[in-house]
Amino acid sequence: MVEALLSNIPLMIMATGALVGSAASLVGVFLVLRKNSMLSDAISHSIVFGIVIVWLLTRQQSGPVQIVGAALTGLLTVFLTELLVKSRKVKDDAAIGLVFPALFSIGVLLLNLYARSVHIDTHTVLLGEIGFVWLNTISIGGYDVPQALVWMSVVTLVNAAFVTVFFKDLKLATFDPALSTALGFAPTLLSYGLLALTSMTAVAAFDAVGAILFIAFVIVPPSAAYLLTDRLAHMLVIGVLIAVASSVLGYYAAVALDVSIGAMMAVMTGGFLAAAFLFGPRYGILAQSWRRMGQRYVNESRTLAVHLYNHEDTPQSREETVVGALRDHLGWHDRKADQVVQRSLRLGLVVRHGVDLHLTAKGRRVALELLEPWRTA
Amino acid sequence: MSGLLAFLGDHTIQNVVIGATLLGIVSGVLGSFAVLRQQSLLGDTLAHAALPGICLGFIIAGARQIESILAGAFVTAVLAALVMLALTRNSRLKTDAGLGIALSIFFAIGVVLLTYIQGTGNASQGGLDAFLFGQAAAILRSDLVIMGGITLLSLALVAGFWKEFKLVTFDPVFAATQGLPVALLETLLTVIVAFAVVIGLQMVGVVLMAAMVIAPAVAARQWSRRLEQMVVLAAVFGVVSGLVGALISATGRGLSTGPLVILAATVLVIVSILFAPQRGVIWEEIKRGRDRRELGDNQVLTTLQGLARHHDDPAYPVEQGMLDTYHGLATRRALTRLARRGLVHPVRHMPDEGPHWELTPAGHAAARQVLVDIDAGGR
């Protein structure tokens, strides 16, 4: 049974992708909320430097030594960036853009120099080799388990545990860092912990998706989730779900088109983001314009009601309460005036006798609500 | 010497030198605006987003044809900028997320297209890898003509809209009140960053182009206080780092050009941040130390004067130990400095007591001046 699952290559690939996505979006949620997303860009580039250094020192290609060792370069990036910002010579965006290219450059040059002996080439750095994760296995309890799967599972569990245990602290530190400091929590420490986990996740995911596609898994599913919900816990769950779904869809799309699997998974997260951006129930473009349209209709009907109310029982009422007057006095062109009247008729705000418009009791109430709110309140 | 001439006469080396010069000028000039407008990471996003365009240009042309590749790169880079703007303007996503999303998704699409091209087994696809990290030696003379054209175009744009760009960079609100089309100018400034990206593709590649936009500008900012100077200096720094990196790479050993160029630029940044006059970290440290000493000297001076006044004795000798206690720190060095300026002089008050000091007439004048200055400053 287990054997069959483990020898199912597509399943192994999809599972690895899903774990990369889940682990990444668990930490990514907080990076996106803290407006620090681009730190994942910096971290994922500079771990290349760390991976090469750790490999040169220990000859370990992956595993805990790599994950912890190379992750230190992620923290180094953050530290150097903050140092630059503190010197007040460079703004934070420029600081990020100075530090990681430098570290990444050293990493790539070392790869160039030791290309013959290092297991990674510059191509892997960018693309990863998720299609080949099943080639590298280690034996656990008599089963040959893909290494990437093992380490991604560990990292995902660690991230999930971190987020669960420190949920309240993270929430407070993310939404109100000042209060968090005042209450004696350590938001800085927590933030470094988060970035350390981001770095470790990047290293563990490196063989599968490379340095750059990883950014998509950190930023995109949480961003999509952010467009769908207002609750932190929901955002975490939705982010993970999107990551898992992207892995499965991405795998099949990539196989069908014979293209990079990791990249296709990343593209799929983009698809989910686009869907959330357009069709999100609350913050989606369509929902927003729908709401705006509804608001506009309500306002137009109210305007009509107020206009009629103002001229009710006045000498000018014969000229003012006809449909034609709306064009001259409210600046509405005929078609618009007609539509507003139709909608107001349907809402039961006005009745129509020939060309004359009269407020109903309900219409009068609407006008009064606006004109004399103290009376209706 | 003849070796150097042969080196410079080499066709490839000439191409590399020209290419590096063009790249340095454009990225320095355009990067200055990006850095000052705090849009440094835009270059990163645009550069990564050029990858799908490179691949599309290749697919459409069917070969490594520079015109279509650069055009494709330009189009997708601008498209990514628009996606970023659309996301941040029409949803609750912030700029950082917008940049990251555009960067990673466009790059992923690029990788998909790259693997698609590799899958079709097109023999000339080898040239595409050079665009990832840059391979200066792969630049052809015909490529340079195109790059030169883009350089001229972007420089002409900057020269033509100099005043407008300057105003929008430093004070967009004021620019708007003057009736300038701010949104249009900002879009234009974004688009010309895409020009820099396009030129840099062959030299430093899509991954590292961000630093090429940022580093020369940050280094130049350290040495200048005027935009004119900064832009020219940034261009010079860009050219220098481009040349150093490209030449090392072109001399063999299989080192990628991009990382070398970026490291050269990084060295320039580090040197500038540390050693630049006025804004350099070391300069600031020296100045801070000098200010601290001067403040200490003035404090001791006015204390002496105050004591002299209280005792109605212009030559009142003050014990050094008392001054130490009064200021909570050792005043010996401050007193020595003041003595060297002729403002105080040591006196022996009692044979068995420690050193004493009294103000000279010049010291009294200086102390009065300090108080007047403080008074004027406080007002």
Interface residues (C-beta under 8 A of the other chain):
Chain A: V32 K35 N36 S37 M38 S40 D41 H45 L84 S87 K89 V90 K91 D93 A94 I96 G97 L98 P101 A102 F104 S105 I106 V108 L109 N112 L113 A115 T122 H123 L126 L127 I212 L213 I215 A216 V218 I219 V220 S223 Y226 L227 A254 L257 D258 V259 S260 G262 A263 M264 A266 V267 T269 G270 L273 F277 Y283 I285 Q288
Chain B: V35 Q38 Q39 S40 L41 G43 D44 H48 L87 N90 S91 R92 L93 K94 T95 D96 A97 L99 G100 I101 L103 S104 I105 F107 A108 I109 G110 V111 V112 L113 L114 T115 Y116 G119 D129 L132 F133 V207 L208 A210 A211 V213 I214 A215 A217 V218 R221 Q222 R253 G254 L255 S256 G258 P259 L260 I262 L263 T266 V269 I273 R279 V281
